[in-house]
Amino acid sequence: MRSVKGIGLFIVIVVGLVGCSSANDEMEHVSLSGVVHDSADRPVENCSVNSTNRFEENAIMTDSAGKFETGVYPGKQSITVHCLDVKMKGEVKIEVPPSGRTDIQITVK
């Protein structure tokens, strides 16, 4: 009798873990784009933009107009920016909707 309970518990744990990992696979990336600018509202190029949520971390660079675009999972995101040439940084926390496109502006100091 004891071994039957153990096997049942093992099956429940394995099924639970598989179910949790497949939830990540079913979610689709949504578009996150934006521009990084300084306090004088000038675009800042050559900045590393890192987005982090509970599933993954992305890192991309801004272009010469300070713009970036990436795909992220919906939900809470922490966006951090480190500009390499001008030694400025910034951070913003956002909620990404489950579909569509999210545009943001990040000011670095």
Secondary structure, DSSP 8 states (H G I E B T S, - for coil): -HHHHHHHHHHHHHHHHHHHHHHHHH---EEEEEEEE-TTS-B--SEEEEEE-SS-EEEEE--TTSEEEEEE-SEEEEEEEEETTTTEEEEEEEEE-SSSEEEEEEE--
